[in-house]
Amino acid sequence: MKPLGPIPPGFQAIDGELAIGGKPVSHWTGQAGRTPLFVYSQTRIEQRFAELREAMPDRLKINYAIKANSFAPLLSLVSNLSDGLDIASGGELEMVRATGFDLSRVSFAGPGKRDVELEAAITAGVTLNLESEAEAGRAIAIAERLGLTPSLAVRVNPDFELKGSGMKMGGGAKPFGIDAERVPALIRKIVDAGCNFRGLHIFTGSQALSAEAVIDMQAKVLDCADRLAREADVPLPKLNMGGGFGIPYFPGDERLDVHAVGQVLEAQFAALPDTLADAELFIELGRYLVGEAGVYLTRIVDRKVSYGEIYLVTDGGLHHQLAASGNFGTVVRRNYPVAIASRFDVQPEEEANVVGCLCTPLDRLADKAHLPRAEVGDLVAVFCAGAYGASASPSAFLGQGPAIEMLV
Ligand SMILES: *Cc1c(COP(=O)(O)O)cnc(C)c1O
């Protein structure tokens, strides 16, 4: 037996089935007409924003990193709840443009921005988070050619990282950002070139569950930003402090204490150095805002036994849920929270493996899980599917095609 990850709090049964948005899952699969299906709960997303804003200082602004989930109706909802949006490609810029969001509140990070992407962003008034001196040079030249004043921020590759983070994106040699020691010179260059300097972006990692680690990281980010601004002798109009707030996916994961993080931040904001006194202060989050609001539903198409082990074979799999299969940035595969959605109020009684329909041994949704007895036709729910599910899985693999997505 292998334990399953923790089901996010608040999910209940209606008529014996898992309920989402006040309706049993069969209602949503009926409406969709087929499985697999992602169902995202609007109420859960709204609640998450409300709780987070309550825990954080009023001054702190919250950006949404749209790569976590860019499904158009969800993006529209989240853009109304966010202070800004973070994009990482020209394609994401078009998705944001389609929502009608104010593009001056969008920032564009990511290595390898092509000239056409720089031009589109500068023309739209999007802030570029510069990832290298060469990129800065290209952006300034393109803006000159267009006769526009570009909004430029510098993404810092700091000399520290987010401890215990699932995915490290700062500290040491990295493709992201500009090494801290070279940042003051680039700030001067941007200011001297007459560009609209939009401050610093310091993102150090993802999926941290320890408040202590986040607090430690944020203190270092504020320090680092102050130091670089002083060296450049330019106050910061804006500081994107990064994010990294994680959600519990796996057995034993503990929920991040955002109140503890907010309290320390409140105290720090009350005593900011001159360089940051007038800065707009941001965090940027993806999975924390939408991850737990989504459920992936897939139907069992076969139930079989191999050398004594039960296999529940579903019509879904890693082509929609790469992360749950254990193939998206994890070293050791552990079980996500998974349940038999059509028998949500039934006690577990057998050990079963839940697999996808792809012809590869990588396609696993739950290993040796303790589940109610399930039959062909039953629905399996994979929780924490609101982020890096549909947007981060190889839906073309084996010709399967995308899952349906629904915001309810
Ligand atoms: C991916 C990413 C995020 C969002 O990460 P989450 O772990 O989903 O919160 C935020 N900022 C940057 C720069 C990123 O690359």
Ligand as a Chemical Component Dictionary entry (heavy atoms), coordinates in Angstrom:
data_LIG
# 
_chem_comp.id                   LIG 
_chem_comp.type                 NON-POLYMER 
_chem_comp.pdbx_formal_charge   0 
_chem_comp.three_letter_code    LIG 
# 
loop_
_chem_comp_atom.comp_id 
_chem_comp_atom.atom_id 
_chem_comp_atom.alt_atom_id 
_chem_comp_atom.type_symbol 
_chem_comp_atom.charge 
_chem_comp_atom.model_Cartn_x 
_chem_comp_atom.model_Cartn_y 
_chem_comp_atom.model_Cartn_z 
_chem_comp_atom.pdbx_ordinal 
LIG C1 C1 C 0 6.436 29.435 -13.064 1  
LIG C2 C2 C 0 6.658 30.761 -12.505 2  
LIG C3 C3 C 0 5.808 31.257 -11.512 3  
LIG C4 C4 C 0 4.667 30.465 -10.940 4  
LIG O1 O1 O 0 5.114 29.371 -10.207 5  
LIG P1 P1 P 0 4.130 28.601 -9.221  6  
LIG O2 O2 O 0 4.973 27.561 -8.617  7  
LIG O3 O3 O 0 3.031 28.062 -10.050 8  
LIG O4 O4 O 0 3.616 29.600 -8.247  9  
LIG C5 C5 C 0 6.012 32.525 -11.065 10 
LIG N1 N1 N 0 7.025 33.276 -11.553 11 
LIG C6 C6 C 0 7.884 32.827 -12.495 12 
LIG C7 C7 C 0 8.968 33.700 -12.979 13 
LIG C8 C8 C 0 7.737 31.557 -12.992 14 
LIG O5 O5 O 0 8.592 31.103 -13.920 15 
# 
loop_
_chem_comp_bond.comp_id 
_chem_comp_bond.atom_id_1 
_chem_comp_bond.atom_id_2 
_chem_comp_bond.value_order 
_chem_comp_bond.pdbx_ordinal 
LIG C1 C2 SING 1  
LIG C2 C3 SING 2  
LIG C2 C8 DOUB 3  
LIG C3 C4 SING 4  
LIG C3 C5 DOUB 5  
LIG C4 O1 SING 6  
LIG O1 P1 SING 7  
LIG P1 O2 DOUB 8  
LIG P1 O3 SING 9  
LIG P1 O4 SING 10 
LIG C5 N1 SING 11 
LIG N1 C6 DOUB 12 
LIG C6 C7 SING 13 
LIG C6 C8 SING 14 
LIG C8 O5 SING 15 
# 
